[in-house]
Amino acid sequence: MKKLGLIVLLVGMALSVNAYTKLEGVVVNEDGKAISKIPMRLNGEIKNKKTNGKGAFSFKKVYEGDTLMVFPADGRVAKIPLRELPKMTIYMGVNALRMEYDGEGTSATIMYEEYKPVAYDPNVLTRDQIRRFETSDIIETLRGRVAGLIIDEDDNGPVARMRGVTSSTNFEPLFIVDGVKYSSLSDVNNAVNIETVDRIEVLKDGSAYGMDGANGAVLITTRRN
């Protein structure tokens, strides 16, 4: 019975790490009037959402430790640390916003900060992006999500190739995981747990790695802890 209890506890802890909840809310001015078309997004996401005509917004998957980024005007942002509560009201002020979790009675004031947009790189997948894909392995994570990288099927299973790059011998790119080289998508998929991946970068030009990189390179960095 003790062993069974320990197993249940460990499973519960593992599930809690990836647990998520839905977030809903509304954005209003200091007089309580709804504000539409306020851009916002969760950290790690690329595209902004905007509040609707009633000032409402929703996110289907909010993880523990996520931050909601609200953009009151060009060049400014408010960063709201999120908790596992379903609804919030955001009161927009001139220099700050006030956030309240509905039904709890607690509030927090968050000052606006200067915002410098980060250029999106279509050849890079970050940890936040990978987590939201909810894929089970490297193959499904890469399939259709990185510009120029194609995942095909042959008699031996899934294979990767760079668009426009061919070879008469082996057309798969070189995979490098924390400095260790792998010659095929299947090999790296069997060796790497997607839960440990922190960053994936696809290089169409793999000449820096000599002949091994003739068909491009895929650099995978894992978390150390």
C-alpha positions as CSV (number, residue, x, y, z in Angstrom):
1,M,0.0,0.0,0.0
2,K,2.9,2.4,0.8
3,K,4.3,1.8,-2.7
4,L,0.9,2.4,-4.3
5,G,0.6,5.6,-2.4
6,L,4.0,6.8,-3.5
7,I,3.2,6.0,-7.1
8,V,0.0,8.0,-6.9
9,L,1.8,10.9,-5.4
10,L,4.5,10.9,-8.1
11,V,2.0,10.7,-10.9
12,G,0.1,13.6,-9.3
13,M,3.3,15.7,-9.1
14,A,4.1,14.9,-12.8
15,L,0.7,15.9,-13.9
16,S,0.8,19.2,-11.9
17,V,3.9,20.3,-13.7
18,N,2.1,20.4,-17.1
19,A,-1.3,21.3,-15.7
20,Y,-3.1,24.2,-17.3
21,T,-6.3,26.1,-16.9
22,K,-8.5,28.4,-18.9
23,L,-8.2,32.2,-18.3
24,E,-11.0,34.6,-19.0
25,G,-11.3,38.3,-18.3
26,V,-12.4,41.7,-19.2
27,V,-10.5,45.0,-19.8
28,V,-12.1,48.3,-18.7
29,N,-11.1,51.9,-18.0
30,E,-11.0,53.4,-14.6
31,D,-14.7,54.2,-14.8
32,G,-15.5,50.5,-15.5
33,K,-16.3,51.0,-19.2
34,A,-15.2,48.2,-21.5
35,I,-12.2,48.8,-23.8
36,S,-12.1,46.9,-27.1
37,K,-9.1,46.0,-29.3
38,I,-6.5,45.9,-26.5
39,P,-3.7,43.7,-27.7
40,M,-2.4,40.9,-25.4
41,R,-0.7,37.6,-25.4
42,L,0.8,35.0,-23.2
43,N,4.6,34.9,-22.8
44,G,6.1,32.6,-25.4
45,E,3.3,33.1,-28.0
46,I,3.9,35.0,-31.2
47,K,0.5,36.4,-32.2
48,N,-1.5,38.9,-30.1
49,K,-5.1,38.6,-29.3
50,K,-7.4,41.6,-28.9
51,T,-10.3,42.2,-26.5
52,N,-13.7,42.1,-28.2
53,G,-16.4,44.8,-28.3
54,K,-17.3,44.1,-24.6
55,G,-13.6,44.2,-23.5
56,A,-13.6,40.4,-23.0
57,F,-10.7,38.0,-23.7
58,S,-9.9,34.4,-23.1
59,F,-7.0,31.9,-23.3
60,K,-7.7,28.2,-23.4
61,K,-4.3,27.1,-22.0
62,V,-2.6,29.0,-19.2
63,Y,0.2,27.2,-17.4
64,E,1.7,27.7,-14.0
65,G,4.3,30.5,-14.2
66,D,2.8,32.1,-17.3
67,T,2.7,35.8,-17.7
68,L,0.0,37.8,-19.5
69,M,1.5,40.7,-21.6
70,V,-1.0,43.5,-22.1
71,F,-0.1,46.3,-24.5
72,P,-1.9,49.6,-23.6
73,A,-0.2,51.6,-26.4
74,D,2.7,51.3,-28.8
75,G,6.0,51.0,-27.0
76,R,4.5,50.0,-23.6
77,V,3.6,46.7,-21.9
78,A,2.2,45.5,-18.6
79,K,3.3,42.0,-17.4
80,I,0.8,40.2,-15.3
81,P,2.0,37.0,-13.4
82,L,-0.9,34.5,-13.7
83,R,-2.4,32.2,-11.1
84,E,-4.8,29.3,-11.5
85,L,-8.0,31.4,-11.2
86,P,-10.5,31.4,-14.0
87,K,-11.4,35.1,-14.3
88,M,-9.9,38.5,-13.9
89,T,-10.8,42.2,-14.5
90,I,-8.1,44.6,-15.7
91,Y,-8.6,48.3,-15.1
92,M,-6.5,50.4,-17.5
93,G,-5.0,53.6,-16.2
94,V,-2.7,56.2,-17.7
95,N,0.6,54.9,-16.3
96,A,-0.4,51.5,-14.8
97,L,-3.2,48.9,-14.7
98,R,-4.9,47.4,-11.8
99,M,-5.7,43.7,-11.9
100,E,-8.3,41.9,-9.8
101,Y,-9.1,38.2,-9.7
102,D,-12.9,38.0,-9.7
103,G,-14.5,36.6,-6.6
104,E,-11.3,36.8,-4.5
105,G,-11.2,40.5,-3.6
106,T,-7.4,40.8,-4.1
107,S,-5.8,43.2,-6.5
108,A,-2.4,44.3,-7.8
109,T,-1.2,47.4,-9.6
110,I,1.3,46.9,-12.4
111,M,3.2,49.8,-13.9
112,Y,3.7,50.0,-17.7
113,E,7.2,49.3,-19.0
114,E,9.0,50.2,-22.2
115,Y,8.5,47.4,-24.7
116,K,11.0,46.5,-27.4
117,P,9.6,43.9,-29.9
118,V,11.7,40.8,-30.4
119,A,12.0,39.7,-34.0
120,Y,10.3,36.3,-34.7
121,D,12.7,33.7,-36.1
122,P,10.8,31.1,-38.2
123,N,13.7,28.7,-37.9
124,V,13.7,28.6,-34.1
125,L,11.4,26.9,-31.6
126,T,11.6,28.1,-28.0
127,R,10.7,26.2,-24.9
128,D,7.4,28.1,-24.4
129,Q,6.4,27.3,-28.0
130,I,7.3,23.6,-27.7
131,R,5.3,23.3,-24.4
132,R,2.2,24.7,-26.0
133,F,2.4,22.3,-29.0
134,E,1.7,19.4,-26.5
135,T,3.5,17.0,-28.8
136,S,4.9,13.7,-27.5
137,D,8.2,13.6,-29.4
138,I,10.7,15.4,-31.6
139,I,9.1,14.2,-34.9
140,E,5.7,15.7,-34.2
141,T,7.2,18.9,-32.8
142,L,9.1,19.6,-36.0
143,R,6.4,18.4,-38.4
144,G,5.1,21.5,-40.3
145,R,6.3,24.0,-37.7
146,V,9.8,25.1,-38.9
147,A,10.3,27.0,-42.2
148,G,12.1,24.9,-44.8
149,L,12.2,21.6,-42.9
150,I,10.0,18.8,-44.3
151,I,9.2,15.5,-42.5
152,D,8.5,12.7,-44.9
153,E,7.9,9.0,-44.6
154,D,9.9,6.2,-46.2
155,D,10.0,2.4,-45.7
156,N,12.0,2.9,-42.4
157,G,9.7,5.6,-41.0
158,P,9.9,9.4,-40.7
159,V,12.8,11.2,-42.2
160,A,13.7,14.9,-42.3
161,R,15.0,16.9,-45.2
162,M,15.6,20.6,-46.0
163,R,13.5,22.1,-48.7
164,G,15.7,22.5,-51.8
165,V,18.6,20.5,-50.4
166,T,19.2,17.0,-51.9
167,S,22.0,14.4,-51.8
168,S,22.5,11.1,-53.6
169,T,23.6,9.4,-50.3
170,N,21.9,10.8,-47.2
171,F,19.5,13.7,-47.6
172,E,18.7,14.1,-43.9
173,P,20.2,17.1,-42.0
174,L,22.8,16.7,-39.2
175,F,21.2,16.7,-35.8
176,I,23.2,18.0,-32.9
177,V,21.9,17.6,-29.3
178,D,24.0,19.5,-26.7
179,G,27.1,19.0,-28.9
180,V,26.4,15.3,-29.7
181,K,25.9,14.4,-33.4
182,Y,23.0,12.2,-34.7
183,S,22.7,11.3,-38.4
184,S,19.0,10.8,-38.6
185,L,15.6,12.0,-37.3
186,S,14.8,8.6,-36.0
187,D,18.0,8.4,-34.0
188,V,17.5,11.7,-32.3
189,N,13.8,11.1,-31.7
190,N,14.7,7.9,-29.8
191,A,17.5,9.6,-27.8
192,V,15.7,12.8,-26.7
193,N,12.7,13.3,-24.5
194,I,10.7,16.3,-25.8
195,E,10.0,17.3,-22.2
196,T,13.7,18.2,-21.7
197,V,14.1,20.3,-24.9
198,D,14.7,24.0,-24.4
199,R,15.4,25.2,-27.9
200,I,15.5,23.9,-31.5
201,E,17.2,25.8,-34.3
202,V,17.2,24.7,-37.9
203,L,20.1,25.8,-40.2
204,K,19.7,25.3,-43.9
205,D,23.4,26.1,-44.2
206,G,25.3,23.6,-42.1
207,S,28.7,24.2,-43.7
208,A,30.1,25.1,-40.3
209,Y,29.9,21.4,-39.5
210,G,31.8,20.3,-42.6
211,M,30.5,17.5,-44.8
212,D,28.3,16.2,-42.0
213,G,26.3,19.4,-42.4
214,A,26.0,19.3,-46.2
215,N,22.2,18.9,-45.9
216,G,21.8,21.4,-43.2
217,A,21.8,21.1,-39.4
218,V,19.2,21.0,-36.6
219,L,20.6,22.2,-33.3
220,I,18.8,21.0,-30.2
221,T,19.5,22.3,-26.7
222,T,18.1,20.6,-23.6
223,R,17.6,21.8,-20.1
224,R,20.4,21.0,-17.7
225,N,18.2,20.7,-14.6
